[in-house]
Amino acid sequence: MLNDNRGSKKMGLRDFAEEALGKESLKYAVVLPEGEDLKEWIAYHSLEPEYDNKMCKMIAKLYGIKNNFVVVDFYNHISVLFYAVEHQCTEEACPVMSASLRFQYLWTDSKNHPKPTKLPARKYIGLLMNWISEQINDIYVFPTHQVFSSYSNRLFIEMSSDNMQATTNKKQMSSKDYYFDSYAHFGIHEEMLKDQVRTNSYRDAIMKNKHLFKDKIVLDVGCGTGILSMFAASAGAKHVIGVDMSNIIDKAKLIVQENGFGDKITLLKGKMEEIEMPYKQVDIIISEWMGYFLLYESMLDTVLYARDKYLTEEGLVFPDKATMVIAGIEDGQYKEKKIAFWENVYGFKMTCIKEAALSEPLVDVVESDAIVTSSCVFREIDIKTVRKEDLAFTAPFKISGLQKDYMHAFIVWFDIWFSYCHKPVYFSTGPKAEYTHWKQTVLYTRDTLTISKNDQIEGTLTCKPNNSNPRDLDITIDYKLEGKDTKHSETCNYTLC
Ligand SMILES: C[S@@+](CC[C@H](N)C(=O)[O-])C[C@H]1O[C@@H](n2cnc3c(N)ncnc32)[C@H](O)[C@@H]1O
């Protein structure tokens, strides 16, 4: 594109991309910082989180390992650019991948193009993006790729929108757009679909209950690839409406056609809260809305909106019940490494970082033998009746020691129920259940608790959306240990962001 004249088709394409992304973002996506050597930049950013970057900081803290997030962020910028120009870049408009008349790019790969081949630009870039994505997901190239894939599944994103918002272009994407764009790439959906506990539970709840779905109008809130819509159509629904704001719905439209559901499933691109529905009422709402700590990401708000606006009085919601569970764990070694570390860093105190580390919940897999107390269901949510304001709550809990041990943290997980089913379908995200991408949420206490069998820990857990970013959660645990040997009380504040 470099040598083309203003006003040509290719310049038009570039102008379009710049308008969609903002000039500054486009530059950030394709230009190295001044004086940087490309290889050094990639090597450095592949190994160490960049501390100015909110997501890298968070991921490093959450997982306690080095990560490739800046590379992934860079990839996502390029992805956004690709999606922005994809529609204009038809085979007729750009029949060959080239940079001005002087340079043509030829594609070769070991599978389908053993010889360097001329390809239309769109196809070339598509293959290139897939190849980059494969590299990022290759554990031998980026050993920490699971961190990206499981994390990005749910949260991605708003951090990159900081960069986007720094641009001055009025037509820049907003953080809201970017949130949805985090769901645009198929990799995120691959991760969710491959979570078999999750996807098989929805499949069983829908397809083993054809008597509930037969001839019903079904709304799939946040349909993604359309998987739940296709389950519902296969279960005999009269018609399914799938709604998603993300560009993944363009793929879902092709998927629905490919599987012969074109006349049964209608997919609408847009925000659930803003789209116009072809039906005034629906009989069933299906949605996979759960985030870390169940409520992180706030997508349940959207389901409640759809329920209140479209669901008939006797209508069903799949799933219909969620419970949140708390327990205590022994986690001395990891806490020492991640929290106590800041007390003495080469002889210096870094208390402010210790405080920050304590206040951020860690999303991680907890081994079941780390549990040292009983567990307690502290919150039950009936999706059919809960109101948005109930999602900010304070709930009491009581747990007791299982043996003589030390306790370093609370963990929270959630369980999901489809109780209208002929045989109720249920799955747990707890440490004793099969792995899910939600893992568990660990909340460290400031002090280590010495507990004995039957020692009582009583308290309350408060959870509410963060004031400045409602997709984040403010969590407070207020507890009191009445032990044989120890009495202790504490208030711990956390933000899941
Ligand atoms: C967790 S994914 C689930 C995708 C799919 N249902 C599945 O089970 O694989 C949630 C989807 O909801 C979409 N979404 C979230 N909030 C939305 C809203 N307010 N309006 C439309 N789509 C939304 C996201 O773009 C994302 O594709």
The ligand as a MOL file (V3000), in Angstrom:
LIG
                    3D

  0  0  0     0  0            999 V3000
M  V30 BEGIN CTAB
M  V30 COUNTS 27 29 0 0 0
M  V30 BEGIN ATOM
M  V30 1 C -19.3940 -16.9600 27.2400 0
M  V30 2 S -19.7720 -16.6340 25.5760 0 CHG=1
M  V30 3 C -20.8800 -17.9530 25.2170 0
M  V30 4 C -20.9730 -18.2620 23.7450 0
M  V30 5 C -21.8750 -19.4620 23.3810 0
M  V30 6 N -23.2220 -19.2760 23.8770 0
M  V30 7 C -21.3320 -20.7610 23.9260 0
M  V30 8 O -21.9220 -21.3040 24.8530 0
M  V30 9 O -20.3000 -21.2170 23.4350 0 CHG=-1
M  V30 10 C -20.7960 -15.2420 25.7670 0
M  V30 11 C -21.1630 -14.5320 24.4830 0
M  V30 12 O -22.1070 -13.5280 24.8300 0
M  V30 13 C -21.8700 -12.3700 24.0420 0
M  V30 14 N -22.4390 -11.2280 24.8030 0
M  V30 15 C -22.1040 -10.8030 26.0480 0
M  V30 16 N -22.8710 -9.7680 26.4230 0
M  V30 17 C -23.7220 -9.5260 25.3760 0
M  V30 18 C -24.7580 -8.5680 25.1370 0
M  V30 19 N -25.0680 -7.6500 26.0590 0
M  V30 20 N -25.4040 -8.5860 23.9550 0
M  V30 21 C -25.0690 -9.4980 22.9840 0
M  V30 22 N -24.0990 -10.4330 23.1600 0
M  V30 23 C -23.4420 -10.4530 24.3330 0
M  V30 24 C -20.3600 -12.3370 23.8750 0
M  V30 25 O -20.0040 -11.5980 22.7180 0
M  V30 26 C -20.0290 -13.8270 23.7700 0
M  V30 27 O -19.9770 -14.2570 22.4250 0
M  V30 END ATOM
M  V30 BEGIN BOND
M  V30 1 1 1 2
M  V30 2 1 2 3
M  V30 3 1 2 10
M  V30 4 1 3 4
M  V30 5 1 4 5
M  V30 6 1 5 6
M  V30 7 1 5 7
M  V30 8 2 7 8
M  V30 9 1 7 9
M  V30 10 1 10 11
M  V30 11 1 11 12
M  V30 12 1 11 26
M  V30 13 1 12 13
M  V30 14 1 13 14
M  V30 15 1 13 24
M  V30 16 1 14 15
M  V30 17 1 14 23
M  V30 18 2 15 16
M  V30 19 1 16 17
M  V30 20 1 17 18
M  V30 21 2 17 23
M  V30 22 1 18 19
M  V30 23 2 18 20
M  V30 24 1 20 21
M  V30 25 2 21 22
M  V30 26 1 22 23
M  V30 27 1 24 25
M  V30 28 1 24 26
M  V30 29 1 26 27
M  V30 END BOND
M  V30 END CTAB
M  END
